[in-house]
Amino acid sequence: MSEPVPEEIVQIETQPQETVNIPDVITLEDIQNEQTVLLQNETNFKDFLTQNVLNVSLASIRPRLIQWATLNYPYGYTIINVPVSVPEMCSDGIYRSLGSYVEFCLGMTIDNMISALSQRITGVVLSVRLNPSSFEVIVIKA
């Protein structure tokens, strides 16, 4: 009679959970302060997007466009890269994806943003590539 084969034990290691200290009392002042920070971050991000995408200096992206041409117009070449840190919650209490957060802060759709930029850079197709922590404005040869 053969001995029974021991069953293999699979041990799954889990990462320790971060503990969040939730105060015993939340005051109206705490809520207002947190909302003020969220609103300021959203305003700062909107200003950043307006300056660096909608009203970007064409002189600042001209070198990228020339490099794109030099490389024989690779498809989906990045001309603007915007880092984005999406908060866990927006000032209105809603959780948003990266694309939705950009639209929320800008007050317009990404399509409208690209359309506005496309009026300043003609003869090419502009689009957006969303990444986990950034979005890119890309160029495609028309």
C-alpha positions in Angstrom: 0.0 0.0 0.0 1.5 3.4 -1.0 1.5 6.3 1.3 -0.9 9.1 0.5 0.7 12.0 -1.3 0.4 15.1 0.8 -1.7 17.9 -0.7 0.3 20.9 -1.8 -0.4 23.9 0.3 -0.6 27.2 -1.5 0.1 30.1 0.7 -1.0 33.5 -0.6 0.8 36.4 0.9 -1.1 39.6 1.1 0.3 43.0 1.5 -0.6 44.7 4.8 -3.4 47.1 4.5 -2.7 50.7 5.2 -4.6 51.9 8.1 -6.4 55.1 7.7 -7.0 57.0 10.9 -10.5 58.3 10.8 -11.1 60.8 13.5 -13.9 60.2 15.9 -15.3 63.6 14.9 -15.5 65.3 11.6 -16.2 69.0 11.7 -17.7 71.3 9.1 -14.4 73.1 9.1 -12.6 69.8 8.1 -15.0 69.3 5.3 -14.7 72.8 4.0 -10.9 72.7 4.2 -10.8 69.5 2.2 -13.2 70.8 -0.4 -11.1 74.0 -0.7 -8.0 72.0 -1.4 -9.8 69.9 -4.0 -11.2 73.0 -5.7 -7.8 74.6 -5.8 -6.2 71.5 -7.2 -8.9 71.4 -9.9 -8.4 75.1 -10.7 -4.6 74.7 -10.9 -5.0 71.7 -13.2 -7.4 73.6 -15.5 -5.0 76.5 -15.7 -2.2 74.0 -16.5 -4.2 72.4 -19.3 -5.3 75.7 -20.7 -1.7 77.0 -20.8 0.0 73.8 -21.9 -2.6 72.3 -24.3 -5.3 74.8 -25.4 -3.0 77.8 -25.6 0.3 76.0 -26.0 3.0 78.1 -27.5 3.4 76.7 -31.1 7.1 77.6 -30.8 7.3 75.1 -28.0 5.9 72.2 -30.0 7.4 73.1 -33.4 10.6 71.1 -32.5 8.5 68.0 -31.7 6.7 68.3 -35.1 10.0 68.7 -36.9 11.4 65.7 -35.1 8.2 63.8 -36.1 8.9 64.7 -39.8 12.6 63.8 -39.5 11.5 60.3 -38.3 9.3 60.0 -41.4 6.0 60.7 -39.6 5.5 57.7 -37.3 1.9 57.1 -36.5 0.7 58.5 -33.1 3.8 60.5 -32.3 3.5 62.4 -29.0 3.8 66.2 -29.2 2.4 67.0 -25.8 2.6 64.9 -22.7 0.5 66.0 -19.7 1.0 64.3 -16.3 -2.3 63.8 -14.4 -2.8 62.8 -10.9 -6.5 61.9 -10.5 -7.7 62.4 -7.0 -9.7 59.7 -5.2 -12.6 62.0 -5.2 -13.4 65.3 -6.9 -14.7 68.5 -5.2 -18.2 67.5 -6.1 -17.9 64.1 -4.4 -17.7 62.1 -7.6 -15.0 59.5 -8.5 -13.7 60.0 -12.0 -11.4 58.2 -14.5 -8.5 60.1 -16.0 -10.4 61.2 -19.1 -13.4 62.2 -17.1 -11.2 64.2 -14.7 -9.6 66.1 -17.5 -13.0 67.0 -18.9 -14.4 67.9 -15.5 -11.5 70.3 -14.8 -11.5 71.8 -18.3 -15.2 72.2 -18.5 -15.2 70.7 -22.0 -14.8 67.3 -23.7 -11.4 66.0 -24.8 -12.8 66.1 -28.3 -13.5 69.8 -28.1 -10.1 70.4 -26.6 -8.4 68.6 -29.5 -10.7 70.4 -32.0 -9.6 73.7 -30.6 -5.9 72.7 -30.8 -6.5 71.4 -34.3 -7.5 74.8 -35.5 -4.0 76.0 -34.6 -2.1 73.1 -36.1 -3.5 72.3 -39.6 -2.8 69.6 -42.2 -2.4 66.9 -39.5 -4.7 64.8 -37.4 -4.5 65.3 -33.6 -5.7 62.8 -31.1 -5.3 61.9 -27.4 -3.7 58.8 -25.9 -4.7 58.1 -22.3 -2.2 56.5 -20.0 -2.5 55.5 -16.3 -0.9 58.7 -15.1 -0.8 61.0 -18.1 -2.4 61.8 -21.4 -0.6 62.6 -24.6 -1.6 64.7 -27.5 -0.5 62.7 -30.6 -0.1 63.6 -34.2 -1.0 61.5 -37.2 -0.1 62.4 -40.8 -3.3 63.4 -42.6 
